[in-house]
Structures are given as structure tokens and as C-alpha cells.
Amino acid sequence: MIESAAIQKSLDVYGIRQQFPILTREVKGKPLVYFDNAATSQKPQAVIDALINYYTTYNANIHRGIHTLAEEATTAFEATRDAVQQFIHAASREEIIFTRGTTEGINLVAYTWGRQNIKAGDEIIISTMEHHSNIVPWQILCEEKGAVLKIIPITDEGELLIDEYKKLLSPKTKLVSVVHVSNALGTINPVKQIIDAAHEAGAVVLIDGAQSTVHLDINVQQMDCDFFVFSAHKLYGPTGVGVLYGKEHLLETMPVFHGGGEMIKEVTFEKTIYNDLPYKYEGGTPNIADVIAFKAALGFINQTGKENIQKHEEELLLYATKQFQQIPGLKIIGTAKEKISVISFIIDNFHPQDIGILLDNSGIAVRTGHHCTQPLMNRFGITGTVRASFAVYNTKEEIDELIAGVQKTIKMLS
């Protein structure tokens, strides 16, 4: 673990907090303590300013206009594509497809690559800890095609059983789609090992990076995944924007997803010729403002430094875990050796929702419920958890308030 002093030299958390206007507000008469970052992160002023700047100075549709505003908007929009390419180390900008979010990225692959390549008797592998967004599209595809969905089991600590995964692989395996980091447990999965084994079996791999991209260094070329999906709003960016990365040779051969403007080169009533990558998958007017503002979010992360962010969040996780372990009747769900800054917990005889409501009365925002991972909750024999998830702007003092709030809640409910 990293010593606190080393972090403070490189990361001014209180200076960072000043960049996030919402952190100055009160909730129910108490200063906001925001620990729901795995659901969505707060936005720095730079992102807010980018949105305002677009709408007040160069609001226009992109790509097809020749006037000044359209050219400025197009330049800014495409600059975000370049920034994303660099952020995840893709081989080319043509491999970066803008979507509405992680969910749409997974569905895009399922409805295009999946319908084109999956047939009756084929097998798709996912894991026990998947978000519903990485379960339902494959269930739909399997039902439509007569394919089989297989599930990687996990340990009581919340780690994938890799040996069992390898036993699931066969010549029938056509796709492996797994989460990089569990939103409910915080577990970091060994995706490189998963990808290599799948490729040896001849399967294509999609990695759900919704929770990993903000916390971990992402290099899709080194990872060698075939598809990688994530959302802007979990990376201090706007909602309604996501990214699908796909290897260019796969994207080239996949059928189109949404038909309409921009994804075409030429349309006649007899035949349509589709556009080149990446525009082939970006039909219609996109979420221009939020894509442009996403670049400011990536700029914030790059300026702060991924390594500094990781060190700070690691310290917060260690600090909070030690304190939670001292609370009688509290059990942490998800104790993998490799975790990001998420702590999910239950307390004997108390419903997670009751805990969440009482914490909110103290101005503390946490997430309660099944976290869109009902099969995972079933694996642990519970209906849900309380989840506290930390970001770069959180502090130890806020964790102290959370611990005090939990202890107060236990007394009130006892």
C-alpha cells in the first residue's frame, strides 16, 4: 500500500474538490457526502463549462454543414474521438464508436456481430457477477438463435473460478463477455488471462469496462480484447455518452445497427451504400454537446494523473475496509484480493434500503439494492447490499462520517 504522505505530495484532494461545484451543497441540512460514484460520478467545472460553451457559442449539427458553427462543432466532436483513442490506446480512431452508454455498446455487438455469427448450438460465456446489461442482450440472442449461455462461477470472496472457466471453453464457444470490474463487489477480474484462453478456443471477447476505465489503466491493444465498452458518466463526464471499441477488421465486417442519416454514403430506393468506420455505426444526430464535454472529463483525469487517482482510491478503500471490519454484525460482500474502491456490505437483521434512507438523512449518498446484479445477489443468498464507492474527490474525513452514520443507523434500528 502507498503511504499517505506520498499521495499528498502529488494529489491535492481538497484542491480537486474545489473543481466540483456540487460538493459544496447540503442535503437535508448536512454537507453532501457523495459515495455513489459507481453509479455515476460528479462533474468538474471544466465539463460543465464545455457544455455551456457549446450551446452558447457554436451549437450546430456536425459533419454535414459547411458553415463556421458546423465546422467548429465537428472539429470539437472529432477531437473527443481522438482523445478517447489515446485514453484507451486503440490502434486507430476508426475503432472508436460513440454510443449512448455501455448498455448500448453491448447491445450493438449482440445485434450486429451476434446475429451475424451466432447459430443454434453455439455457446456464449458470461460470469456470475455480470451487470444485467451484460446478461439480457445475450439471453435475447441465445433465445433467438438457439444458442447456449454458460456461466463462470465465483468464490465466496467474489473472485472468478478461472479453472472452471477454462473447462467451459470448447469449440462451441463463440463469444466470451465478462466484466472487467464488478460494480457490486469491486472485484478486478484477470481479463488478460480470460481473453487469451478464449482466443485459444477460437472465441471473440467483449470486456465490459464500465467500472474499470475510470480506475485502471486501459490499453485495449495489450489486453487484446475484441470489443471494449464503457460510459462517460462514470469518468467524470456527461450522461448519455458511451464508447464501443472494436477491432477494425471486426467492425468492417459487421452489419449496421441503426439506419438513417450519417451512417450512409449514398441512398437510392434500390440500394444503400453504408459509410466508412466509425460513422457506419453512428446513425442520426449524436449527443454532440455531451461528447464534446467528455473530452474535458478525460482532460481532468489526465491532468490529475491515473496513478495519483489509483493511489488515493486505494488508500481510501483500505482505510474504510479496516473501519467497517470493526462494526459488529456488518459483513462486507466482496473481499477479492484485487479490488477497486467499492465496499458493499450488509448488516444483520437490517434491510439495506432502511440503512440507505437513514444515511441520506445525514447527507450521505450511498447505493442500496441489487445493483442490477440479481443473479450475483442470489449467489450470495441476499436480496441486496449497501454500496459505498469512492472517487478521487472523496476524503478520509468523509469516510469517518460514513462510519459514524452507519453506527448511528444501527442504534436507531436496534
Number of C-alpha atoms within 10 A of each C-alpha: 7 11 10 12 9 12 18 12 9 15 19 14 17 11 10 15 17 14 16 18 13 15 18 11 13 13 14 12 10 13 15 19 25 23 23 20 25 27 16 19 24 20 22 21 17 19 25 19 12 20 21 14 14 20 11 9 11 15 17 19 18 21 16 11 13 10 9 11 17 18 18 19 23 19 14 20 23 18 15 19 24 16 17 21 20 15 18 17 16 22 15 14 19 21 23 26 22 25 25 19 20 24 22 21 24 26 20 19 23 21 18 16 19 22 16 13 13 21 17 12 13 19 23 27 23 21 22 23 30 26 24 14 17 24 21 14 19 25 16 15 21 23 12 13 17 15 22 19 19 17 17 20 20 18 13 13 15 25 23 21 13 17 10 13 20 14 9 16 23 15 11 16 23 23 26 24 23 27 27 24 27 27 26 32 27 26 26 22 21 15 18 14 11 20 23 16 17 23 18 12 17 16 22 20 24 24 26 28 23 28 25 25 21 25 22 17 14 18 17 21 13 10 16 16 23 22 24 28 27 28 31 29 25 25 27 24 29 26 19 16 25 26 26 27 29 23 20 19 10 13 23 16 11 18 17 20 17 13 15 13 16 21 22 19 13 11 12 7 5 5 8 12 11 19 18 14 17 20 19 24 26 22 17 13 12 18 16 20 22 23 29 26 27 31 25 26 25 21 16 21 20 13 9 17 13 16 17 19 22 21 21 27 23 20 19 23 21 12 14 22 17 10 12 19 12 9 14 11 12 16 15 18 23 22 18 18 11 12 19 24 25 28 24 22 20 21 18 11 10 15 17 21 16 14 24 21 17 19 21 19 14 22 22 25 23 24 23 22 19 20 20 16 21 18 18 24 20 13 15 15 9 14 15 25 27 25 31 25 28 25 25 25 21 22 18 13 10 18 23 14 16 24 16 14 20 20 14 15 19 20 9 10 12 7
